[in-house]
Amino acid sequence: MLKKLAKLALSAAIGLAAISAANAQSDEKATLKLMSFGGEAQTAAIKNAIARFNKSYPNVTVELTMDPISTGWGDYVTRVLSQFNARNAADVYGTAIETFRTFESKKLFIPLDDYIAKNPGYSDFAPSLFEQSSYQGKTYFIPIGWNNIMINYNRALFKEAGVDYPKPEWTWDQFRETAKKLTKRDTAGNATQFGYEVPNQFFFIQPWFFSNGTSILTKDWSGSNMLDPKVAESLQFLHDLIHVDKVSPIPGKDTMDNQFNAGQVAMISRGHWIVENAKRAKLDMDVTFPPQKETGITVIGFGGYAVSRTSKNPELAKALVTELTSFETQKEEGEGGGGVPGRKSAADTEAFLAFPPSAALYYQSLPNTLPVPSPANFQEVEKIFIRNYQAMMADEISIAEGVKKTNEELEASFKRLAAKGG
């Protein structure tokens, strides 16, 4: 009953805030450029947020640019930096933690601590998101949706194979045996259904290191940790899924989301963003925690909005950020299949919890997450690691050789960063 009353009170507060905003129109005239990221769910929610913003600021035009991040965050960083270099930067940027340290070190955005202090509604966000949005004692990003990598699995394929659904606290060995049972072959021995897709993207791979009590970088992201034997052990496990158990194809340039939705892959490592397409495909999908070896820790990445230092209308930009991070926007993005809402209240709606069936596990996992390694030289780190990782997974280079080579390249990258004062 108390929970229901709290929700009613929250709804009432939101309604009063909306009425107040609508009645307090501003005569200011300006054009704001907004650059954000995501797919259809995020685009729709952002456009609706802009429409609500324009009820209070009818004379402000917001020009929206969306980036699908189809080629990774490194390329997004390049695009943003080129805009600043050309003096054509947006007023507001939606970006992700993979880029935070790079942008913060270059001082592209203004600190938002005073703005946050004046907006008590931000207490609805998980405090850890703001902590991870800070740099050298200042906060430059207002967190929005987040994603942690979970194991997404096709329940229909589990039923068909007579395999029990995975438990949240399963192990690497249990995962491996499950993947074997869910792999199908034709009479020639060719796989017609894979039990798992060994990931091909930086973010997706990290839980395999974290769950083994290690990481490819040091804890402070200041150097390589590739020579930790646990890193090689994690890579060997993934390699063996491909070449020994043959439950996964060799990671290529393209992800296998379409094959997963078509029932050709039983399990993949993804975040909540996959829900949008899973719903569209009417996939009988659920989620569980990644398997653990030493820990139950998975990786988290999240988005945030920042205001450009070059903006001629910083206060209007902040007002737009307020709407972009509102309950309404967070609710729409989450229920539409975007990231998990940063606002706890928006992740507690019936619609959000309706699919996948174990959607409550997203927030339950939050205390057991570590941010994706995101140093100021993330562009180089990501490319160095993925290039060598793909070579190791394809058997073009041994795990031992690949780990050594990756370590050397990463250390060289960090030396270049230090020389630049990064």
C-alpha positions as CSV (number, residue, x, y, z in Angstrom):
1,M,0.0,0.0,0.0
2,L,2.8,2.4,0.9
3,K,4.5,1.6,-2.4
4,K,1.3,2.4,-4.3
5,L,0.9,5.7,-2.4
6,A,4.5,6.6,-3.1
7,K,3.9,6.0,-6.8
8,L,0.7,8.1,-6.8
9,A,2.6,10.9,-5.0
10,L,5.4,10.7,-7.6
11,S,2.8,10.8,-10.4
12,A,1.1,13.8,-8.9
13,A,4.4,15.7,-8.5
14,I,5.3,15.0,-12.1
15,G,1.9,16.2,-13.2
16,L,2.2,19.4,-11.2
17,A,5.7,20.0,-12.6
18,A,4.4,19.6,-16.1
19,I,1.5,22.0,-15.6
20,S,3.9,24.5,-14.0
21,A,6.3,24.2,-16.9
22,A,3.5,24.7,-19.4
23,N,2.3,27.8,-17.7
24,A,5.7,29.4,-17.4
25,Q,6.6,30.0,-21.0
26,S,9.8,31.8,-21.9
27,D,10.1,34.4,-24.6
28,E,13.7,33.6,-25.3
29,K,14.6,32.9,-28.9
30,A,17.5,30.7,-29.8
31,T,18.6,27.6,-31.7
32,L,20.1,24.7,-29.8
33,K,22.0,21.8,-31.4
34,L,21.5,18.4,-29.7
35,M,23.6,15.4,-30.7
36,S,22.7,12.1,-29.1
37,F,22.8,8.4,-29.8
38,G,20.6,5.3,-30.1
39,G,18.0,3.6,-32.2
40,E,14.3,4.1,-32.7
41,A,13.3,4.0,-29.1
42,Q,15.7,6.6,-28.0
43,T,14.9,8.8,-31.0
44,A,11.2,8.8,-30.3
45,A,11.7,9.5,-26.6
46,I,14.1,12.4,-27.3
47,K,11.7,14.0,-29.9
48,N,8.9,13.8,-27.3
49,A,11.2,15.4,-24.7
50,I,11.9,18.2,-27.2
51,A,8.2,18.7,-27.7
52,R,7.7,19.1,-23.9
53,F,10.7,21.4,-23.7
54,N,9.1,23.6,-26.4
55,K,5.9,24.0,-24.3
56,S,8.1,26.1,-21.9
57,Y,10.4,27.5,-24.6
58,P,8.2,27.9,-27.7
59,N,10.7,30.1,-29.5
60,V,13.7,27.8,-29.1
61,T,14.4,25.5,-32.0
62,V,16.2,22.3,-31.2
63,E,18.1,20.7,-34.1
64,L,18.5,17.0,-33.3
65,T,21.3,14.7,-34.7
66,M,21.2,11.0,-33.8
67,D,24.2,8.6,-34.1
68,P,23.4,4.9,-34.1
69,I,27.0,4.1,-32.8
70,S,27.2,1.4,-35.5
71,T,31.0,1.6,-35.6
72,G,31.7,2.0,-31.9
73,W,32.4,4.8,-29.5
74,G,35.9,5.5,-30.8
75,D,34.4,6.8,-34.0
76,Y,31.9,8.8,-32.1
77,V,34.7,10.5,-30.2
78,T,36.4,11.3,-33.5
79,R,33.3,12.8,-34.8
80,V,32.7,15.0,-31.8
81,L,36.3,16.2,-31.6
82,S,36.2,17.2,-35.3
83,Q,33.1,19.3,-34.6
84,F,34.9,21.2,-31.8
85,N,37.9,21.6,-34.0
86,A,35.7,23.0,-36.8
87,R,34.0,25.3,-34.2
88,N,30.7,23.7,-35.1
89,A,30.0,21.9,-31.8
90,A,26.5,21.1,-30.6
91,D,25.1,22.8,-27.4
92,V,24.2,19.5,-25.8
93,Y,25.8,16.1,-26.3
94,G,24.4,12.7,-25.3
95,T,27.3,10.3,-25.0
96,A,28.5,7.3,-23.0
97,I,31.0,6.4,-20.3
98,E,33.4,5.1,-22.9
99,T,34.0,8.7,-24.0
100,F,33.7,10.5,-20.6
101,R,37.5,10.5,-19.7
102,T,38.5,11.6,-23.2
103,F,36.1,14.5,-23.3
104,E,36.7,15.5,-19.6
105,S,40.5,15.6,-20.1
106,K,40.0,17.9,-23.1
107,K,37.6,20.2,-21.1
108,L,35.0,20.2,-23.7
109,F,32.0,20.5,-21.3
110,I,31.0,22.7,-18.3
111,P,30.8,21.4,-14.8
112,L,27.2,20.7,-13.7
113,D,27.5,20.4,-9.9
114,D,25.6,23.6,-9.1
115,Y,22.9,22.7,-11.6
116,I,22.6,19.2,-10.0
117,A,22.4,20.7,-6.5
118,K,19.4,22.9,-7.6
119,N,17.5,19.9,-9.0
120,P,16.6,17.6,-6.1
121,G,14.8,15.3,-8.5
122,Y,18.2,13.8,-9.4
123,S,18.2,11.9,-6.1
124,D,16.0,9.4,-8.0
125,F,19.1,8.2,-9.8
126,A,21.4,5.5,-8.5
127,P,24.2,7.5,-6.7
128,S,26.9,5.3,-8.4
129,L,25.9,6.7,-11.8
130,F,26.8,10.2,-10.7
131,E,30.0,9.0,-9.0
132,Q,31.1,7.5,-12.3
133,S,30.1,10.7,-14.1
134,S,32.7,12.7,-12.1
135,Y,36.2,13.7,-12.9
136,Q,38.7,15.4,-10.6
137,G,35.9,16.4,-8.2
138,K,33.5,17.8,-10.7
139,T,30.5,16.3,-12.5
140,Y,30.2,16.9,-16.2
141,F,27.5,14.5,-17.2
142,I,23.9,13.9,-16.1
143,P,23.4,10.1,-16.3
144,I,20.5,8.7,-18.3
145,G,19.9,5.0,-19.3
146,W,22.5,2.4,-18.5
147,N,23.3,-1.1,-19.8
148,N,25.0,-4.0,-18.1
149,I,25.9,-7.0,-20.1
150,M,23.6,-9.9,-19.3
151,I,23.2,-13.3,-20.9
152,N,20.1,-13.0,-23.2
153,Y,18.7,-16.5,-24.0
154,N,16.0,-17.9,-26.2
155,R,13.6,-19.8,-23.9
156,A,12.0,-21.6,-26.8
157,L,15.3,-23.2,-27.8
158,F,15.9,-24.2,-24.1
159,K,12.5,-25.9,-24.0
160,E,13.1,-27.6,-27.3
161,A,16.4,-29.0,-26.1
162,G,15.0,-30.0,-22.7
163,V,17.5,-27.8,-20.9
164,D,16.6,-26.0,-17.7
165,Y,16.7,-22.2,-17.8
166,P,19.9,-20.9,-16.4
167,K,20.0,-19.9,-12.7
168,P,21.3,-16.4,-11.9
169,E,24.3,-17.8,-10.0
170,W,25.6,-20.2,-12.6
171,T,29.3,-21.0,-13.3
172,W,31.5,-21.0,-16.3
173,D,31.5,-24.8,-16.4
174,Q,27.7,-24.9,-16.3
175,F,27.5,-22.3,-19.0
176,R,29.8,-24.3,-21.2
177,E,27.8,-27.5,-20.8
178,T,24.6,-25.6,-21.5
179,A,26.1,-24.1,-24.7
180,K,27.0,-27.6,-25.9
181,K,23.5,-28.9,-25.4
182,L,22.0,-26.0,-27.3
183,T,24.3,-26.4,-30.4
184,K,22.8,-28.3,-33.3
185,R,24.7,-29.8,-36.3
186,D,23.6,-31.3,-39.6
187,T,24.8,-34.7,-40.9
188,A,28.0,-33.1,-42.2
189,G,28.8,-31.8,-38.8
190,N,28.1,-28.1,-39.7
191,A,26.4,-26.1,-37.0
192,T,22.8,-25.2,-37.8
193,Q,22.3,-23.6,-34.4
194,F,24.9,-22.2,-32.1
195,G,24.7,-22.4,-28.3
196,Y,26.4,-19.0,-27.9
197,E,27.9,-16.1,-29.8
198,V,31.4,-15.3,-28.5
199,P,31.3,-11.5,-28.5
200,N,33.1,-9.3,-31.0
201,Q,32.8,-5.9,-29.3
202,F,34.8,-4.4,-26.5
203,F,31.9,-3.8,-24.1
204,F,30.3,-7.2,-24.6
205,I,33.6,-9.1,-23.7
206,Q,34.4,-7.5,-20.4
207,P,32.2,-9.7,-18.1
208,W,34.4,-12.7,-19.0
209,F,37.4,-10.8,-17.4
210,F,35.5,-9.3,-14.5
211,S,33.8,-12.6,-13.5
212,N,37.3,-14.1,-13.3
213,G,38.5,-11.4,-11.0
214,T,40.6,-9.5,-13.5
215,S,40.5,-6.8,-16.2
216,I,42.6,-5.9,-19.3
217,L,43.6,-2.6,-17.7
218,T,44.7,-1.6,-14.3
219,K,42.1,-0.5,-11.8
220,D,42.8,3.2,-12.4
221,W,42.9,2.7,-16.2
222,S,46.4,4.0,-16.3
223,G,48.1,1.0,-18.0
224,S,47.8,-2.6,-19.3
225,N,46.9,-5.6,-17.2
226,M,47.1,-8.0,-20.0
227,L,49.9,-10.0,-18.4
228,D,47.7,-11.1,-15.5
229,P,47.4,-14.9,-16.1
230,K,43.7,-14.6,-15.5
231,V,43.3,-12.5,-18.6
232,A,44.9,-15.3,-20.7
233,E,42.7,-17.8,-18.9
234,S,39.5,-15.9,-19.8
235,L,40.6,-15.6,-23.4
236,Q,41.4,-19.3,-23.6
237,F,38.0,-20.1,-22.3
238,L,36.4,-18.1,-25.1
239,H,38.8,-19.6,-27.6
240,D,37.9,-23.1,-26.6
241,L,34.1,-22.4,-26.9
242,I,34.9,-21.7,-30.6
243,H,37.6,-24.3,-31.4
244,V,37.1,-27.1,-28.9
245,D,33.4,-27.2,-28.1
246,K,32.5,-25.5,-31.4
247,V,29.4,-23.9,-29.8
248,S,30.1,-20.5,-31.4
249,P,31.4,-19.1,-34.7
250,I,34.6,-17.1,-34.8
251,P,33.8,-13.4,-34.0
252,G,33.5,-11.4,-37.2
253,K,32.9,-7.7,-37.9
254,D,29.1,-8.1,-37.6
255,T,27.2,-9.0,-34.5
256,M,24.6,-11.9,-34.6
257,D,21.6,-10.1,-33.2
258,N,19.5,-11.0,-36.3
259,Q,20.5,-14.7,-36.0
260,F,19.6,-14.6,-32.3
261,N,16.2,-13.1,-33.1
262,A,15.7,-15.8,-35.8
263,G,16.4,-18.6,-33.4
264,Q,19.8,-19.6,-34.8
265,V,21.8,-18.6,-31.7
266,A,20.6,-19.6,-28.2
267,M,22.5,-17.2,-26.0
268,I,24.3,-13.9,-26.5
269,S,25.9,-11.3,-24.3
270,R,24.0,-8.0,-24.6
271,G,22.4,-5.1,-22.7
272,H,18.8,-4.0,-22.3
273,W,18.9,-2.3,-25.7
274,I,18.3,-5.6,-27.4
275,V,14.7,-5.7,-26.0
276,E,13.5,-3.3,-28.7
277,N,14.2,-5.8,-31.5
278,A,13.4,-8.8,-29.4
279,K,9.9,-7.5,-29.0
280,R,9.6,-6.7,-32.6
281,A,10.7,-10.3,-33.5
282,K,8.2,-11.6,-30.9
283,L,11.1,-13.6,-29.4
284,D,10.6,-15.7,-26.3
285,M,13.6,-14.2,-24.6
286,D,14.7,-13.8,-21.0
287,V,17.9,-12.7,-19.2
288,T,20.1,-13.9,-16.5
289,F,23.5,-12.8,-15.0
290,P,26.7,-13.7,-16.8
291,P,28.2,-16.9,-15.5
292,Q,30.8,-16.5,-12.7
293,K,34.2,-18.1,-12.0
294,E,35.6,-16.0,-9.1
295,T,33.0,-13.2,-8.9
296,G,29.5,-12.3,-9.9
297,I,30.6,-8.9,-11.3
298,T,29.5,-7.8,-14.8
299,V,30.2,-4.6,-16.7
300,I,28.1,-1.5,-16.8
301,G,28.1,1.3,-19.3
302,F,25.7,4.3,-19.3
303,G,24.9,7.4,-21.2
304,G,24.9,11.0,-20.0
305,Y,24.1,14.5,-21.2
306,A,26.7,17.3,-21.2
307,V,26.6,21.0,-22.0
308,S,29.3,22.3,-24.4
309,R,31.7,25.0,-23.2
310,T,31.2,26.7,-26.5
311,S,27.4,26.9,-26.1
312,K,26.1,30.5,-26.4
313,N,23.0,29.5,-24.5
314,P,24.2,27.3,-21.5
315,E,21.1,28.0,-19.3
316,L,18.8,27.0,-22.1
317,A,20.9,23.9,-22.8
318,K,20.6,23.0,-19.1
319,A,16.8,23.4,-19.3
320,L,16.8,21.0,-22.3
321,V,18.9,18.5,-20.3
322,T,16.3,18.7,-17.5
323,E,13.7,17.5,-19.9
324,L,15.9,14.9,-21.6
325,T,16.6,13.4,-18.1
326,S,13.0,13.6,-16.9
327,F,10.9,10.8,-15.6
328,E,8.7,10.9,-18.7
329,T,11.7,10.6,-21.0
330,Q,13.4,7.9,-18.9
331,K,10.2,5.9,-18.7
332,E,9.6,6.1,-22.5
333,E,13.1,5.1,-23.4
334,G,13.1,2.2,-20.9
335,E,9.7,0.8,-21.9
336,G,10.5,1.2,-25.6
337,G,13.6,-0.9,-25.3
338,G,16.4,1.6,-24.8
339,G,18.8,1.4,-21.8
340,V,17.7,0.6,-18.2
341,P,16.4,3.9,-16.9
342,G,18.8,5.8,-14.6
343,R,15.8,6.9,-12.6
344,K,14.8,4.1,-10.3
345,S,11.1,5.1,-10.5
346,A,11.1,4.7,-14.3
347,A,12.5,1.2,-14.0
348,D,9.8,0.1,-11.6
349,T,6.8,0.5,-13.9
350,E,4.7,-2.5,-14.9
351,A,5.5,-2.0,-18.6
352,F,9.3,-2.0,-18.0
353,L,9.1,-5.1,-15.8
354,A,6.8,-7.0,-18.2
355,F,9.6,-8.0,-20.6
356,P,11.8,-9.8,-20.5
357,P,10.2,-11.9,-17.7
358,S,13.3,-11.5,-15.4
359,A,13.6,-7.7,-16.1
360,A,13.9,-7.1,-12.3
361,L,17.4,-8.7,-12.5
362,Y,18.8,-5.6,-14.3
363,Y,18.5,-3.4,-11.2
364,Q,19.4,-6.3,-8.9
365,S,22.7,-6.6,-10.7
366,L,23.6,-2.9,-10.3
367,P,25.6,-3.3,-7.0
368,N,27.7,-6.0,-8.7
369,T,28.9,-4.0,-11.7
370,L,32.1,-2.3,-12.7
371,P,32.3,0.4,-15.4
372,V,33.7,-0.6,-18.8
373,P,37.4,0.4,-18.9
374,S,37.3,3.9,-20.4
375,P,40.7,5.8,-20.2
376,A,41.3,9.0,-22.1
377,N,42.9,7.0,-24.9
378,F,39.9,4.8,-25.2
379,Q,39.9,5.1,-29.0
380,E,43.3,3.4,-29.2
381,V,42.7,1.0,-26.4
382,E,39.5,-0.3,-28.0
383,K,41.1,-0.8,-31.5
384,I,44.3,-2.4,-30.1
385,F,42.4,-4.9,-28.0
386,I,39.8,-5.8,-30.5
387,R,42.3,-6.3,-33.3
388,N,44.4,-8.6,-31.3
389,Y,41.4,-10.3,-29.7
390,Q,39.9,-11.2,-33.1
391,A,43.3,-12.6,-34.2
392,M,43.4,-14.8,-31.1
393,M,39.8,-16.0,-31.5
394,A,40.5,-16.8,-35.2
395,D,43.6,-18.8,-34.3
396,E,45.8,-16.4,-36.3
397,I,47.9,-15.9,-33.2
398,S,48.2,-17.9,-30.0
399,I,46.7,-16.7,-26.7
400,A,50.2,-16.3,-25.2
401,E,51.5,-14.3,-28.2
402,G,48.3,-12.3,-28.5
403,V,48.4,-11.3,-24.8
404,K,52.1,-10.2,-25.0
405,K,51.5,-8.3,-28.2
406,T,48.4,-6.5,-26.9
407,N,50.2,-5.6,-23.7
408,E,53.1,-4.0,-25.7
409,E,50.7,-2.0,-27.9
410,L,48.6,-0.8,-24.9
411,E,51.7,0.2,-22.9
412,A,53.0,2.2,-25.9
413,S,49.5,3.9,-26.2
414,F,49.6,4.9,-22.5
415,K,53.1,6.3,-22.8
416,R,51.9,8.5,-25.7
417,L,48.9,9.6,-23.6
418,A,51.2,10.5,-20.7
419,A,53.5,12.5,-23.1
420,K,50.5,14.5,-24.1
421,G,49.6,15.2,-20.4
422,G,46.6,12.9,-20.5
